[in-house]
Amino acid sequence: LDRAEGLARRAIELYERALGRDHPETWFAQLTLASVHAARGEYARAEPVFRRVLYLAETIRGPASYDVALAAGNLAFVYKAQGRHSLARELFEKALAVLEINPIRLNGEIPFTQANLAFSCAAGGRRRDAQQWLERALAQAQRELSADDDLWVFGYGSLIWRPRFAYLEQRPARLVGAHRALCVFSHVHRGTP
């Protein structure tokens, strides 16, 4: 994480110099830095960066932009980890509202967000809401994946060594032209205690 932090800080410095502090490319470097802080459990350092990126995304790109969903989801994970479940729930709801109307999204983002919304509801004592969100997440996942679809998971790190889900086939692979980024903070299947 130290190396990732150093690279993110350097990227922020270069993007700010070349494009300005409020440019979307700078935001993504800031998201990476905030995700490093969150991965370390340094939520007080991560929170203001995620809040700033959310504000910029809403202000510059508009409240219905995909960037708002990304920033709101990341900030929701921080609040969830801090036990601030009502704030997490509000932000997961915001992210979900944007994802549902936005054609630019990945398969699985809506049920993933619905499931996290359910977990926030359950942790906040709202069991009935949690049940409804989990049911919606399952239904959405079933709509997005038919029985004939193959689902391939590209894994690295602990996902390779402890996948924690049943799989039919495993193949070594290389993903050319892509890069890793710590843009989504989650402990799920990351090998953490």
C-alpha positions, 0 to 999 in steps of 0.5 A, a space after each residue: 500500500 505504501 507504493 500505491 500511495 506514493 504512485 497515487 500522490 505522484 499521479 495527483 501532482 502530475 494531473 493537477 499540474 497538467 489538467 488542474 485540481 478539478 479535472 476528472 483525471 485528477 479525481 480518479 487519482 484522488 479516488 485511488 489515494 482515498 482507497 489506499 487510506 480506506 484499505 489501511 483503515 484510515 477512514 478519517 483520511 479517506 472520507 474528505 477525499 471521497 466527499 470532495 470527489 462526489 461534490 466535483 462529480 455532481 457539480 461538474 458532470 451532473 447528479 446523474 453521471 456515472 462518476 457520481 455513482 462511483 464516488 457515492 459508492 466509495 464514500 458509502 463503503 467508508 461510512 459502512 466500515 465506520 458503522 455510520 449505517 444511515 449515511 452509508 444507506 443514503 449514499 448506496 441509494 444515491 449510487 443505485 438511483 444513478 446506476 438504474 438510469 445510466 446506460 454506462 454501467 457494468 453487469 453486476 453493479 446494480 445487484 452489487 449496490 443493492 446487496 450493499 444497501 441491504 447490508 447497511 440496512 441490516 446493520 442499522 437494524 432495518 431487517 425488513 428493508 434489508 430482506 427486500 433489498 437482498 431479494 431485489 439484488 437476487 432478482 436483478 442478478 438473475 435478469 442480468 445473467 441467464 442460465 446460458 451465460 458464462 461468468 468468468 471472474 478475473 482474479 488476482 491476489 487472495 481471490 486466486 488463493 481463496 476464491 470462497 465460491 464454487 467454480 467449474 473451471 480455472 484458467 491462467 490469464 493475462 489481461 492486456 491493456 488494463 491496469 489495477 486501481 483501488 477504486 472500490 473499497 471492499 473487504 469481501 473475498 480479500 483475505 482479510 480477517 
